[in-house]
Amino acid sequence: MESTHLLTGSKKRVKIHPHTVTAKYATHTPYSPQPGVHTHFPQPGDDGYDDAPSFEDFGSFLEETSDKKQLTDSKRWPQTLFGSRDKDKDTALKPQASGGGGGGGGDGSDGVRAAKGSGRGVGEQLASFGEASVSASRLTWLGLLVAALAHGCLIVLTRLASERFSLGPLFLLLVRSVVQLLSVAVPLQRKENPFGPEGYRLRLLCYGIAYSLSLCCAYASLTFVSPGNATTTWRLATTALSATLAFLLLEERLGLADGITIAAGLCGLGLVLLPTADESESNSPTDPVVFWRGAFGWSLSALAGLWMALALVGYRSLKERVGVGTALFTVSWTGCVLAPASLFLLQEGWSWPTGAPAWALVAGLAACSVAAFLGMTHALTRLHPALVSASQSLEVPVAMLLQLAVLPLAPTAAVVVGSVMVTLSVSWLVAMKLLPSRGAGRRQREEYEEILDSPIK
């Protein structure tokens, strides 16, 4: 590919090879190609070919002409995206290319094709990337829905383990963390450091501590409030705080449609938390012990949401630098450290499973927790943390349906209406992201920018 520029009366001819860029100047006044003049470009094997500058020496050139620069400029002038601003550039290039093609044979046509190709390059790449990412987006959302289903199963299994087998929630968390230590085989098989790549180990450690602290607070709150209220409060706080922290720490914003959908889901969670008549009478201020126990449980649930939001935003900042297997191992070994400490602080007794059904229940808990973790963590590399957390709100209606099948508990009208609102909000969120719409091109451009910003190109 060749390009010609008129710089102070000199003709600059640039030839881009697959691995190098060479340039040579020939003085002509006025600017017009002459049939007897030929500029030689070093070829592989010729003298001086190795002295040709590489692409790394043209940082400013690449910065000004790359697709990333064009996308950055489109943010400043959105009204000129593929519009008049680009047309002005094309019209400025075409006369120059046509002028060079008067006596030079193929140079003019090559210049025109290069000018047209430069205008269509980003669009063609966006179209091809959009087609290739459809299946990946569907798999991502499918993983999120499976994770929500696994979270709903965790609520019911934890309640069954507590009521029928007298297994404490924090003890279940400890067993779950010990079983998940087997995930160390994944980074070892890939010949990676289980504690993260060099330069990111401190951030990975903070992520693991925040995630484990969130689980400890959430499981500890089950001792003081009902599992349904604790889980709903945890999810509501996580979704709201992750949207705020992602904006403050990562400068990632939610779209208007996403914000409205998430707000509708939060309203549904608020309806689920409305107290019933029996709870209002039993939690009356006349009994200070019951009142403060409930307040402590609600505080632990909200604190669990804060730690989980920090964990989601922390892993979102790591993205492709830390694999899902390494993240699972980090959460597992930090949970093995923090869960016994929580047991000691709350003085929760140790109660081992005594029969095959109890051990099967514990194995089911571990399997569901792994499935939920993998679905959420993989989605964080592609989606906003608030969207990931909002999709997990589907665990509330899933748990309600499972409780109807397993436990003889009828939900109240507020729980039913809130669950329907949560289901509709998550369904609408998934439909907006997967179904074609007018904003498809914009979403493709945002995903394309994310690839350009990623460390692996």
N, C-alpha and C positions, 0 to 999 in steps of 0.2 A: 504494500500500500504506500503511495506517495502523496505528499501534500506540498504545496508551494505557497510561499508567503512573500510579500513585497516589503522588505525591511531596509530602509535608507538606501535605496537604489541597488540592493543586492538581491540575488535570487537564491533562496534557501531551499535546498532539496533534501528531504528527510525520507529515509527508507526504514521501515520497521520490519525487522526480522522476527522469527518466532521467539528468540531469546535476547536479542540485542537491538539497539537503535543506533544507526550511524547517520551522520549529517555532513554535508560538504557545501561550501559556499562558492559560487561563481559570480563574478561581477558582470553585469550587463546593464547598459544604459542606452535607451530606455528598457523597461521590462518587456522583453519579447524573446521567445525561444528562437535560437538560431540552429540551423540544421547541422552545422559542423561542430557544435559544442556537445560534448558528452561528459557527464560526471560519473566517475567510477565509484562504486560502493564495494567495500571489501566483502568477499564471500568467505564461507568456511574453508579454511585451508590457505587463504591468501595471507600475505604479510600485512600486519596491522589489524587483522580481524580481531585478535584477542584484546587489542587496545581500545576497541570500541566501547563506549559507555553502556552500562546495563540499565535496566529499568529503575534500579534503585537510585541511580544518579539523577533521575528525572522526577523527583518527588513533587516539585511544584507543578510540573507539566501534568502529571497524573491527577494531582489534586484539583486542578482547574478543569480538566476534561473528563474526569471519571463520571460514571452514573451516579455515584454517591453525592458529588458536588451538585449535579443537576437536581437530584431529589431534595437536597438541602435548600437550594435556591427556590424550589417550588413551594417550600413552606413559607418563604418570605413573600412570594408573589403567587398565591394560589390561583388568582384569576387568570394567570398567563400560562398555566400548565398546558403543554401541547397547544398553546394559543399564539397570540401575536408575538410574544417575546421569542419563541422558538422560530416562528416564521421569519422574523427579522434576521435571525442568525442564518437561516437557510438561504435567504435572498442575498445576504452578504457573501456567502460562500459560492453561490452558483455563478455569478459573473466572473469571479476570479478563476473558477475552474474552467469555464467556457473560454476565457481569454487565453488560458494556457493550452487549450486544445486546438488552437487554430492551425499550428504547424507541427505540433508534437505528436500527432497520431493518437495513441491511446491514452495519453495523460489526461485529456479533458474528460473523456467518458469515465475514466477511473475516478476523477475528482468529483464528478456529479454523483456517481454511485456511492462514493464515500460520504458525500454530504447528505444524500438521502438516507444512507445506512445509519449515519450518526443520529438522525432525527427519529428513526424507527427503532434504534437499538433497545432503549429502555422499554418501549411498549411491547416489543416482541418478547423480551425477557420476562416482563410481567405476565404476559399471556401464557407463556410456556410454564412459568412457575405456578401460576394460578391453577392450570390444569393438573400439574403434578402434585400440588398440595391438597387437592380435594380429598383424596383417599386418606392422607395423613391427618387432616382435620377431622374426618369422620372417626378415625381410630382414636384420636385424642378425646373427643367427646364421648365416644363409646366407653373408653377407659374411665372417664369421670363418672358416667352413670353407673358403671359397675362398682366404682369406689363408693358411691353414695349408697348403693344396695348393700355393700359390705359393712358400711358404717351403721346402717339400720339394723343389720343382723347383730352387730356388736352390742347395740343397746339392749336388745332382747336377750342375748346370751349372757351378758353381764348381770342382768336382772335375775335370770334363771339361776345362775351360779350363786348369787347372793341369797336368794330366797329358799332354794331347794337343797343346796349343798353347803351353805354357810361359808362360802369362799369370799374373803374380803376383796374389795376392788383393787387396792394397792398391791395385794399379793398376786392377783391376776395380772396386773401390769408388770410385776417383777418376772413372773413366769414367761409372759409374752416377750419381754426384753431378752431373757436368757435364750429362748428358742430362736429369736431373730439374730442372734450372734452368728448363726450358720451362714448368714449373708456375706461374711468375710471371704467366702470362697469365690465370689464374683470378681472383686478387684484383684485377688491373687491369680485367678485364671487369666485375667487380662494383663497380668504383670504390671499392675498399678499399685501405688502405695495405699493401703487401706485407710490411712489417716489423711488422705487428700494430697493433691499436687503441691509442690513447693511454692510458697508464696500465697497460698490460699488456705493453709491449715488452720490459722487462727480464726478466720471467718467461718470455716466449716465447723470448728469447735463451738463457736458462738451459736451457730445454727442448731447443732445437736443439743446444746444445753437448753436453748429456748424451746425446742420441740419437746424435750423430755420434761421440762418444768411445766409446760402446758398440759401434758398427759397426767403428770402427778397432781396438779391442781384439779383437773377435771375428774379424775378418779377419786380423789379425796373428797370432793364435793358430794359424791354419791352417798356418803355416810350421813350427810346432814339434810339433803333435799332429795326429792324423788328423781330417778334417772331421767324421766322425760323433761322435767324442768331444768335440770342441770345441763343436759345435752342441748336443749333449745337455747338457753342463755349463752352457752359456749359458742354455738354456731352463729348466733346473732352478733355477739361481740366480735368474733373473728372476721365476719364479713364487713362490718362497718369499719373496724380499725384497720383492716388490710387495705381497704380503699384509701383511707387517709394516709397511712404510712407509706404506701407505694407512691403517692403523690409527693409527700414530703422528702422521702429518702431516695427514690428512684426517678422522680419527675415523670411518672407514668399516669396518665389521666384516663378516665373512663369517658366513653361517648355518651351523648344525651340519651339514646335509646337504652344503652346498657345501664346507665344510672337509674332511669325510671323503672326498668325491669327489676333491678336489685332492690330498689326502694319498695316495690310491691311485695317482693319476697320477704323483706324485713317486716313489713306490716303483717304478713301472714304469720311469721314467727311470734310477733307480739300478741296476736290473737290466741295462739297456742298457750302463751304464758299467763293468760288471764286466769285468776284463781276461781275455783268453784265455790259453791256455798259452804260445803263442808270444810274446805281449806281456810276460808275466811273466818269461820267460827273457831277452828282448832288453833289457828295462828293469831289469836287475839292478843293484844298487849298485856292482858292480865297475867299471863304466864311468861315471865321474863326469860326463863331458861330456854323454852321453845322458841321464843322470839329471837334471841341472840344466836342460837344454833342455826336457825334458818337464815339469818343475816350473814353469818359466817359462810354458810354453804353457797349462798348467792354471790358473795364476794369472791370466793374461790372460783366459781364458774366464770365470772367476768374477768378475773385475773388469768384464767386459762385461755380465754379468748385473746387477751393482749399478747401473751407469750406465743400463741399460735400464729397471730398476725405477724409478729416479728420474725418467726421462723419462715413463714411463707415468703415474706419480702426478702429475707436473707438468702434463701435458696434461689429466688428469682434473680438476685444480683449475681449469683455464681453461674447460672444457666448451664452451658455445655462444659464448663470447666470441671465439674464434679459429676460423676455418674450416679445413677439411681442406686446401684448396689453399694457404692461408697457412702452415700447419704443414709441408706438404711442401716449399715453397720455403725455409723456414727451415732444415730439415734438409739441403736440397741445398746452400745456400751455405755453411753451416757445415762440411759435409763437404768442399767444395772447398778449404776452408782447412786443415782438420785432416788430411785424407788425405795431401797432400804432406809435411806435417810428420812424419807417421808413416813415410812412405817414406824420408825423410832420416834419421830416428833409427834405423830398423832396417836402413838401407842396402840396401833391396830394389831390384833393378835394374828399369829400364824396358824393357818388351818389348811392342811394338805388334802388333796382329793383322796377319797377313801375307796372309790370303786371305778369300774370301767366307764359308766356313764359320765362321771365327773371328769375323768381324764379325757374322754371324747369331747366334752364341752370345752375343756381348756385347749385342746388341739384345734377345735373349730374357731375359738377366739383368736388363736395365733394366725390361722390361715386367713381369716377375715381381715385382721389388722394388716397383714402383709399385702393383700390385694388392694385394700384401701390406700395404703401408703404408696404403692407403685403407681396407681392411677392418678393420684393427686400430684406426686412429684414429677412424673413425666409431663403432665399438663402444664406445670409451672414454667417449663422451658419455652412454651408457645403462647400462653395466655396470661392475662392480668391476674394477680393474686386474688382480687375481689371476685372475679368471675369463677375462679376455681373454688373458692369458699362458698359462693352463692349456689353453685351446682350441688355442693354437698348438703345443702339444706333439704334436699330431697330425702335425706335419711329420716326426717321427722314423719312424713306420711308413710314411708316404708315401715318404720318401727310401729306405727299405729296399726297398720294392717297385720303385721306379724303378731302383735299382741292380741289382736282379735282371734287369731288362729291358735295361739299357744296359751295365753293367759285369759281368764274369764273377766276381762275388764272392758266395759263399754265406754267409748270416748264421749266427751261432752260436745255440745253443739259448737262451741267456740273452737275446740280442737279440730273438729271436722272442717269448719269453714277456713281456719288458718291453714290446714293441710292442703285444701283445694287451692288456695291462693299460692302457696309455695309450689305446688305441682304445676300450675299454670304459668307461673313466672319462669320456672326452670325450662319448661317446654318451649315457651316463647323465646327464651334466650338461646336455646339450642337451634331453634328454627331460624332465627336471625343470622346465626353464624354459618349455617350449612346451606340454607336455601338461597338460590341466586336472587339478587336484588340490584337496585341501582347503585348501591354502595360497594358492589363487588370489586370494581376497579380500585377504589380507594383502599379496601382491605388488602387487596393484592399488593398495592404499593407499600402499605405499612409492613406487611410480612416481608416484602423484598428489602425494605430498609433494615429490618431486624436481621436478615441474613448478611447484609453488608456490614452491619455493626458487630456481628458475631466474630469471635477469634478464628473460626474455621470457615474459610471462603473456598 
